Amino acid sequence: VRRSPRSRPALTDAVERVDQVIGAFFLVRRSVFDQLGGFDESFFVYFEEVDFSLRARKAGYRSCILGNVAAYHVGCVSSDQVKDKRLFYSLKSRLLYSKKHFSHRERLIVAVTTLAIEPLVRCGGAMLVGNLSTIAITVRAYWRLISDCVTSKT
């Protein structure tokens, strides 16, 4: 099944293996959830299902999507009101995930990309289109992230 990010996927009877399923559509057997210790509470929000799925895969389980099931998720309804916090938590969880699962070299690449390259790209792109609010959101989120990294050693 080919999927366009902007179009509704065609429903089929196919079951496809995937690396992980978005948390909004995440179903798991209770026995598997308990065996793996549930979601890691270190992730306040974002990446908790990615972390769980990786741990499940390492334990021999598979993540799948069911082609004949449709679900609809309205994303960012609450978090659109606090975009800087949403970005902060997403970035923090990305760093935590890399710390937990990646080699030292891979963590360094993620950290440099997240803390040095990405904020420049985000602000540069926002400047090109004259979106000052995105620049302010980005600066607040990264200020919070850097402060958090200094105090908690994420």
C-alpha positions in Angstrom: 0.0 0.0 0.0 1.6 3.3 -1.1 0.7 6.2 1.1 1.0 9.8 0.5 1.5 12.0 3.6 -1.4 14.1 2.5 -3.8 11.4 1.3 -5.9 8.8 3.1 -4.4 5.4 2.7 -6.4 2.8 0.8 -7.9 0.2 3.1 -6.7 -3.4 2.4 -6.7 -6.6 4.3 -2.9 -6.4 4.4 -1.0 -6.6 7.7 2.2 -4.7 7.5 5.2 -4.8 9.8 6.4 -1.5 10.9 9.1 -0.2 13.3 6.5 1.4 15.6 3.0 2.7 15.6 2.1 6.3 16.6 1.0 6.5 20.2 -2.5 7.7 19.3 -3.1 4.3 17.6 -1.1 2.1 19.9 -2.6 -1.1 21.0 -0.6 -3.8 22.8 -1.4 -7.0 24.7 -1.5 -6.4 28.4 0.9 -9.3 29.1 3.5 -7.8 26.7 3.0 -4.4 28.3 3.5 -5.8 31.7 6.5 -8.0 30.7 8.3 -5.0 29.3 7.5 -2.8 32.2 5.1 -0.5 30.3 6.1 2.9 29.1 9.4 4.4 30.4 8.2 7.2 32.6 11.4 9.2 31.9 9.6 10.2 28.7 7.0 12.8 29.8 5.6 12.9 26.3 6.9 12.0 22.8 9.0 9.0 22.0 7.5 6.8 24.7 5.9 4.5 22.1 9.0 4.5 20.0 11.0 3.4 23.0 8.4 0.7 23.9 8.3 -0.6 20.4 12.1 -0.9 20.2 12.2 -2.8 23.5 9.4 -5.0 22.3 11.2 -5.7 19.0 14.4 -6.6 21.0 12.2 -9.0 23.1 11.0 -10.7 19.9 7.7 -9.0 19.3 6.6 -7.2 16.2 4.7 -4.0 15.5 2.1 -4.1 12.7 -0.5 -2.0 11.1 -3.8 -3.5 10.0 -4.8 -2.3 6.5 -8.5 -2.8 7.0 -8.8 -0.6 10.1 -9.2 3.1 9.9 -8.6 5.6 12.7 -8.5 9.4 12.8 -6.4 11.5 15.2 -6.6 15.2 15.4 -3.1 16.0 16.4 -1.8 19.0 18.4 -5.2 20.2 19.6 -3.9 21.0 23.1 -0.3 21.4 22.3 -0.9 24.1 19.6 -1.6 26.4 22.5 1.9 25.9 23.9 4.1 25.3 20.8 7.4 26.2 22.6 6.7 23.6 25.3 5.7 21.0 22.7 8.9 21.6 20.8 10.9 21.4 24.1 9.4 18.1 25.1 9.9 16.6 21.7 13.5 17.6 21.6 14.1 16.5 25.2 12.6 13.1 24.4 14.7 12.7 21.3 17.8 13.3 23.3 16.6 10.9 26.0 15.8 8.2 23.4 19.3 8.6 21.8 20.9 8.4 25.2 19.0 5.3 26.1 19.4 3.4 22.8 22.3 4.8 20.7 26.1 4.4 20.8 28.2 7.3 22.1 29.0 8.4 18.6 25.3 8.2 17.5 24.3 10.2 20.6 26.9 12.8 19.8 25.5 13.2 16.2 22.0 13.5 17.6 23.1 16.1 20.2 25.0 18.2 17.7 22.2 18.1 15.2 19.5 18.8 17.8 21.4 21.5 19.8 23.4 23.3 17.1 22.2 22.6 13.6 18.5 22.3 13.9 17.8 25.6 15.8 19.7 27.5 13.1 17.7 25.8 10.3 14.4 26.4 12.1 15.1 30.1 12.7 16.7 30.5 9.2 13.6 29.0 7.6 11.3 31.2 9.7 13.3 34.3 8.8 13.1 33.5 5.1 9.3 33.5 5.3 9.1 36.4 7.8 7.6 34.2 10.6 8.7 36.0 13.7 6.4 33.9 16.0 8.2 30.7 14.9 11.5 32.2 15.7 10.3 33.2 19.2 8.8 29.7 19.8 12.1 28.1 18.7 14.2 30.4 20.9 12.0 29.8 23.9 12.0 26.0 23.3 15.8 25.8 22.9 16.5 28.0 25.8 14.4 25.7 27.9 16.1 22.6 26.5 19.6 23.9 27.1 18.7 25.0 30.6 17.2 21.5 31.2 20.3 19.8 29.8 22.6 21.8 32.1 20.5 21.1 35.2 19.5 17.5 34.6 22.3 16.2 32.4 19.9 14.7 29.8 
